[in-house]
């Protein structure tokens, strides 16, 4: 099933980083928030590393000014990789969604 505009995001448990790998509920993460979630093929891949993530880091203030309360990046990587990638290249403004087993990607269709 592919989601459409107006659909509720599937509430899947993925991973994130909080002093180590931690479970993250997509439903809890986005509850009551205007969110931008962008997906990437993978952390540290050339285009994602040099264009995609930096573009969202650069535009974070502009997105927040338009009412976006949450900016998150989703990739089928483990939480260790996502944490190091965001630490090296990202921003505390960008939340990492480590879809280590592709459960969120599959639920999105």
Secondary structure as UniProt FT lines:
FT   TURN            5..6
FT   STRAND          13..17
FT   STRAND          21..25
FT   HELIX           26..30
FT   TURN            31..32
FT   STRAND          35..40
FT   TURN            43..44
FT   HELIX           46..47
FT   HELIX           48..52
FT   HELIX           53..58
FT   HELIX           60..65
FT   TURN            66..67
FT   STRAND          70..75
FT   HELIX           79..89
FT   TURN            92..93
FT   STRAND          94..98
FT   TURN            100..101
FT   HELIX           103..108
//
